């Protein structure tokens, strides 16, 4: 991809449309910053039901709420 095509895909066209002056410099970071971010992030945690039974319980609760039973 050329720089012009990348600029159009990643928003420089929209920035111009809205009168925003985009930052066009490069972003630099070293390996230690990446490792630090990985160590302090939550990773691939799953938030929500993990089993079919848990999904079913949520669905039943939602239906009961909709029908005014809860």
The 8 nearest C-alpha neighbors of each residue, nearest first, counted from 0:
[[1, 4, 5, 2, 3, 6, 8, 7],
 [0, 2, 4, 3, 5, 6, 7, 8],
 [1, 3, 5, 4, 6, 0, 7, 8],
 [4, 2, 6, 1, 5, 7, 0, 8],
 [3, 5, 7, 1, 6, 2, 8, 0],
 [6, 4, 8, 2, 7, 3, 9, 1],
 [7, 5, 3, 11, 9, 4, 8, 2],
 [6, 8, 4, 12, 5, 10, 11, 9],
 [9, 7, 5, 6, 10, 4, 11, 12],
 [10, 8, 6, 7, 5, 11, 12, 4],
 [9, 11, 13, 12, 7, 8, 6, 14],
 [10, 12, 14, 6, 13, 7, 15, 9],
 [11, 13, 10, 15, 7, 14, 16, 6],
 [14, 12, 16, 10, 15, 11, 17, 7],
 [15, 13, 19, 11, 17, 16, 12, 18],
 [14, 16, 18, 12, 13, 17, 19, 11],
 [15, 17, 13, 14, 18, 12, 19, 11],
 [18, 16, 14, 15, 19, 13, 12, 20],
 [19, 17, 15, 16, 14, 20, 13, 21],
 [20, 18, 14, 17, 15, 21, 16, 13],
 [19, 21, 18, 14, 22, 15, 11, 23],
 [22, 20, 19, 23, 14, 11, 15, 10],
 [21, 23, 24, 20, 25, 19, 11, 26],
 [22, 24, 21, 25, 20, 11, 26, 6],
 [25, 23, 22, 26, 21, 27, 20, 6],
 [24, 26, 27, 23, 22, 28, 21, 2],
 [25, 27, 24, 28, 23, 22, 29, 32],
 [26, 28, 25, 29, 24, 32, 30, 33],
 [29, 27, 32, 26, 30, 33, 31, 25],
 [28, 30, 31, 32, 33, 27, 34, 35],
 [29, 31, 33, 32, 34, 28, 35, 36],
 [30, 32, 34, 33, 29, 35, 28, 36],
 [33, 31, 35, 30, 34, 29, 36, 28],
 [32, 34, 36, 30, 31, 35, 37, 29],
 [33, 35, 37, 31, 36, 32, 38, 30],
 [36, 34, 32, 38, 33, 37, 31, 39],
 [37, 35, 33, 39, 34, 38, 40, 32],
 [36, 38, 34, 40, 35, 39, 33, 42],
 [37, 39, 35, 36, 40, 34, 41, 42],
 [38, 40, 36, 37, 35, 41, 42, 34],
 [41, 39, 37, 42, 38, 36, 35, 43],
 [40, 42, 44, 43, 39, 38, 37, 36],
 [43, 41, 40, 44, 37, 38, 39, 45],
 [42, 44, 45, 41, 40, 46, 37, 38],
 [45, 43, 42, 41, 46, 47, 40, 49],
 [44, 46, 47, 43, 49, 48, 42, 41],
 [47, 45, 44, 48, 49, 43, 41, 42],
 [46, 48, 45, 49, 54, 53, 50, 44],
 [47, 49, 53, 54, 50, 46, 51, 45],
 [50, 48, 47, 53, 51, 54, 45, 46],
 [49, 51, 53, 52, 48, 54, 55, 47],
 [50, 52, 54, 53, 55, 49, 48, 56],
 [53, 51, 55, 50, 54, 56, 48, 49],
 [52, 54, 56, 48, 50, 55, 51, 57],
 [55, 53, 51, 57, 52, 56, 48, 58],
 [54, 56, 58, 52, 53, 57, 59, 51],
 [55, 57, 53, 59, 58, 54, 60, 52],
 [58, 56, 60, 54, 55, 59, 61, 53],
 [57, 59, 55, 61, 60, 56, 62, 54],
 [60, 58, 62, 56, 61, 57, 63, 55],
 [59, 61, 63, 57, 58, 62, 64, 56],
 [60, 62, 58, 64, 59, 63, 57, 65],
 [63, 61, 65, 59, 64, 60, 58, 66],
 [62, 64, 68, 60, 66, 61, 65, 69],
 [63, 65, 69, 61, 67, 62, 66, 68],
 [64, 66, 62, 63, 67, 61, 68, 69],
 [65, 67, 63, 64, 68, 62, 69, 61],
 [68, 66, 64, 65, 69, 63, 62, 61],
 [67, 69, 63, 66, 64, 65, 62, 60],
 [68, 64, 67, 63, 60, 66, 65, 61]]
